Structures are given as C-alpha cells and as structure tokens.
C-alpha cells in the first residue's frame, strides 16, 4: 500500500487516497514517529483517509478540509479538549474523539464518551479504542450510535 502523503499546507497533510466513501481520520500529533505509528495502524486495519496535523491550532483547518471526519485522535488532555472550539466543532460534525495526552484524564474523557490512549500505546490498544468508538472491523463502517449510550448521534 502506498503511504505517500500530499502536502496541503505546511501543517496539514493528507494520505494519497481520495476515495470519499472511506472513513476519515484526523490525527493531531506533533511527534512524527507516533503519528506514523497511528496512521500505519489505521491503514493496516483497513482502507481509510487520514489527515495529519502537528499542532492543535490546525485541527479546525483539518475539519474544514474534511468535514465528514469519522474519528479524531488528538494529542490533547481532557481539559484542553473540553475547552477547545475545534474539538467542539469536531463533535458537532459527528466525529468520535480519542485523546492521547494524559491517561490521568481517562475517567472524565470516558464519561463524555471519548476514547483515551495512555502513552505508550500499541496497535492492539489503538484497535481497541477504535472498536470502543464504534469503528467496526475493516474500518468500512462507523456506527451512527453513541459509544457511551448506544443512542443515535
């Protein structure tokens, strides 16, 4: 599989596929190796489109580029995410949220139906969080119900 990225802006990269039917992931991660691990895991699970941004202030631009994002994996603490206008916009657009910054915030994140990946995390942990957020099997489907309540979004 070709992992070539297309540079959209200096802080916004998208994988090379443009299939609008595939699930879309926004990854906000400043550490390139960690971002590559997350993206590699997603692509190993199944076909998808991924937008990678390095800084939190680029999340809004990523959402503007991909308004149908299914899941956002964000290097933010619970407090940062809860106060972020971009995260609120992601949620309003129907994206599931998975935080990766601090496992100390896990209780609060899970209470809101968000996922949490405590560092260091592994591919099986990423897959488990995706499953917990309603991303099924080969990434071909994302559930339309809330992962915390089972109610439609």
N, C-alpha and C positions, 0 to 999 in steps of 0.2 A: 504494500500500500504506500502511496506517495504521501509523505508528511510535509510537503512543501507549504510554506506559508506565504500569503500575499500581504505585502505591507500596504495597509490602507492609510495609516498615518504613522508618525513616529512612535506613538504609544498604543496603536491598535492594530493587531494582526488577526487574520482570519485564515483558517485552513483552506486548502486549494479546491475543495468541492463546493459547488454552488447549488446543490440539489435542495430546493425549497421544501421538499417533503420530509427531510431528515430532521431529527431533533437537534436543537441548537443549544449549545452550552456557552456561557460567558464565564471565563476564568480570569479572576483578578489575582495575580501573584507576581511579586517583584523578583523572586528568585527563579532564574531561568530553568535551572535543573528541576526544581519542584514543579514548575509549570509544565515542563516536558513530560515528567512522570505522570501528572494528572491527565494531560492530553493523550499520552500513549495508552493509559489505562482505558480511557473513554473509547478510543479508536479500536482497541483490542476487543472491547465488549460488542461493538457494532458500528455501522456507518453513522456518522454524525457530522455536524458542522460545529466548529469551535472558534470563538473569538477570544483572544488572549489580550488582556491589558495588564500593564505592570503596576499602575497606580490607581488608588481608589477614586481619585477625581476623574478618571477616564471611564468609569462604569457607565455614566449617563450617555457618553458618546457610543459605547458599545451597544447599549439598549436602543439608541436611536438608529444604529446600523442594523440591529436585529431585534425588532420589536416583538417577535414571536419566540423569544428565548424560553426554553423549557426549564433550565436549571442554571443557577449562578453559583459558582464555587468561589468564595470570597475570602481573602486574607484579611478579615476584619474580626474584631472582638464583638461580643454581643452588643455592648454599649455603642460602639462605633456604628454597627449595622442598624441598631434601633433608632439612632439619631440621623441616619443618612437619608437625604432626599432621594438619592439614586436607588437605594435599596427599597424605599417605599414605592418608587416607580416600578422597579422590577416586580414587586409583589402585586401591584395594581395591574401589571401586564400579565400576571399569571405564572411568573417564574417561581420555581422552588428555590429555596436558599439553603446553601450549605456553607458554614463558616469553618475556617481552618486556623484561626489565630490563637485562640486560647481555650483549652479544654476546661478551664475554671468556670467558664460561662455556659457549660453544657446544659444545666438544668433550665436556665432561662431560655436558651435557644430552643430546646425541645418543647418547652411549654408553649412556644409560638408556632410549633410545627416545623421548625427549621432543623436541618441536619447539622452535625458537628463532627469534624475530623480533627482529633487531637494529634499534634505532631509528636513524634514522627509517625506518619501513616503509611499504609501499604496498599497495594492494589486490591486485596480482598476487603480491606476496610472501606476503600472508595466504592467498590461494588455494593457493599452492604448499605452504605449511606444512600447510594442511588436507589437501591431497592426500597429503602425506608422512605424515600421521597416519591415513590410511585413510578420510578423508571423501570420498565419491565424488560427482562430478558436481553434481547439483542439491540436494545435502545430503539427498537422500532415503534414503541408506544410509550407514551407518558400518560399516566392515569389522570383523569379530569376530576378526581376527588381529593380532598384534603388528606395528607398523610397522617395527620393527628386525629381527625374526626371521622374520616371516611365520607364526609358530606361533599357534594359537588362544589367546585370552586365557583 
